[in-house]
């Protein structure tokens, strides 16, 4: 298909329907092949559809590895990931083949912090249980002991991972008069921590002190099952755990045991391992575990901006231009 200048339009594959803000940009610049299903393309279909394309726009559900790159072919220039995280992309394999990788950082910081806070509040005040209680016809009268939960205001929050999202959660915690503790690979400069009133602790020091523990780390070999039987045992029996990072950061078997046995009080999860979570997973049947389907960035404005950013990376990549938000290849 020729463009207005008479040249061939680059061929691209987009692995799911996105907000139109992004798709319109791609259509205007490229020959678009769009997977229009609600579910991700099956692996064999994904590999078939990327064959011969100049660029691919992928989601976290699409694994980009040597098999993917072989199927695409040597003309592939760019993989644009519709996410901040890129653990589904073998960035080193892409770099070896000269394929650039883009992501969508920054745009979802505040929206994800909002959802983290919503999970924290809902798990603490038992909102899903209360909703089911009413809908099941169990609400007969007001009761002094009905659905009691911990206070959020004035409590201690432990933020594990103190990047953009962790700091945004800390700003919200300030409004609730909370003591703010954080853990990261190393203490951040005082210019970051002091305005937030945040104190650095090692993880084994933070967990016993926190009433609420919220996770905001990247998935890596170091953080996989960071929350496990041992670390859960360090937490208060009244503690609430919130995870909006990646599912494998938490050992779900250990979490189910801890919730069942009263090692911790409750949990709010936006991410699971695997996704979607199996319906026979013990966590699904627990009243003290709130699970939502990976919706941390699911505001209309944020998802639209993510689509624009992913489209901009894709278009720049197929044109041989610098990506606006490129994932640097590993050293």
Secondary structure as GFF3:
##gff-version 3
##sequence-region A 1 331
A	DSSP	beta_strand	10	14	.	.	.	ID=ss1
A	DSSP	alpha_helix	20	29	.	.	.	ID=ss2
A	DSSP	beta_strand	30	34	.	.	.	ID=ss3
A	DSSP	alpha_helix	43	50	.	.	.	ID=ss4
A	DSSP	beta_strand	55	58	.	.	.	ID=ss5
A	DSSP	alpha_helix	66	72	.	.	.	ID=ss6
A	DSSP	beta_strand	78	81	.	.	.	ID=ss7
A	DSSP	alpha_helix	91	96	.	.	.	ID=ss8
A	DSSP	beta_strand	100	102	.	.	.	ID=ss9
A	DSSP	alpha_helix	109	124	.	.	.	ID=ss10
A	DSSP	alpha_helix	127	135	.	.	.	ID=ss11
A	DSSP	beta_strand	156	160	.	.	.	ID=ss12
A	DSSP	alpha_helix	164	175	.	.	.	ID=ss13
A	DSSP	beta_strand	179	183	.	.	.	ID=ss14
A	DSSP	alpha_helix	190	193	.	.	.	ID=ss15
A	DSSP	three_ten_helix	194	196	.	.	.	ID=ss16
A	DSSP	beta_strand	198	200	.	.	.	ID=ss17
A	DSSP	alpha_helix	203	209	.	.	.	ID=ss18
A	DSSP	beta_strand	212	215	.	.	.	ID=ss19
A	DSSP	alpha_helix	229	234	.	.	.	ID=ss20
A	DSSP	beta_strand	240	243	.	.	.	ID=ss21
A	DSSP	three_ten_helix	247	249	.	.	.	ID=ss22
A	DSSP	alpha_helix	252	261	.	.	.	ID=ss23
A	DSSP	beta_strand	266	269	.	.	.	ID=ss24
A	DSSP	three_ten_helix	282	285	.	.	.	ID=ss25
A	DSSP	beta_strand	289	291	.	.	.	ID=ss26
A	DSSP	alpha_helix	300	318	.	.	.	ID=ss27
###
